[in-house]
């Protein structure tokens, strides 16, 4: 493969990666725990957009349980977002590990 052809292929790959990154950033991710007691929404840029707490989850005598539910929901949505991103990028790169991706 000559250098010019390789550069064109790299430019195509960069264009596809940029497009996929933009699509991922435009998406929202949602997760819920404990049968919907706590629901969270995360933007494609990784910003927490909303937290919805079912009133039944609020027990003044057990605030720690609610805190645990919130942490679990936030961690789940972050994990889901990262998995979706890795899956989308991996399909383009053929599983190659590219720094910064």
Protein Blocks (a to p, Z undefined) as FASTA:
>chain_A
ZZklmmmmmmmmmmmmmmmmmmmmmpccdddeehhlaccdddfkopafbdcddfklpcfk
lmmlmmmmmmmmmmmmmmmmmmmmmmmmmmmnnopacehZZ
